[in-house]
Structure formats: structure tokens, C-alpha cells
Amino acid sequence: MPAKTKVQQMAAGAALSAKRGEIPVSELYGAALNMYKSMTIEELEEYAGTKRKGLRFRKHKRKKSL
């Protein structure tokens, strides 16, 4: 399953780098850390390898609270 947003694709790339030992796990946080813990290298490669052209930056805009 390919990434649906640019943010998801970037988080998968960071998690993949940590899985490969290119960056320390201590540098991960948020979605990248969750992906690192729960996904295999093959799954991360699929998400991180998604072409960025045509992807939205985020899934939806956040509403401002009053």
C-alpha cells in the first residue's frame, strides 16, 4: 500500500533509515517512531518509495479551536 500523503512518506523514510541503522532510533518521534516499531523493512520501503508527485501534504486541514 503506497503512502497517501507527503508527511506519511517522509515519516516512513525516517523509520526506514533507522531500521537500516543509518540514523539512531533516538532521533525518531511521533509517526516515524510508531512506524519503526510496527512495520517491517519491506512495508517501510513501499511507503517510502512512493512517488511524491500528486500527493497531498496532509490528509486534511486541522480546524482552529476557539
Buried (B, 14 or more C-beta within 10 A) or exposed (E): EEBEBBBBBBBBBBBBBBBEEEBEEEEBEEBBBEBBEEBEEEBBBBBBEBEEEEBEEEEEEEEEEE
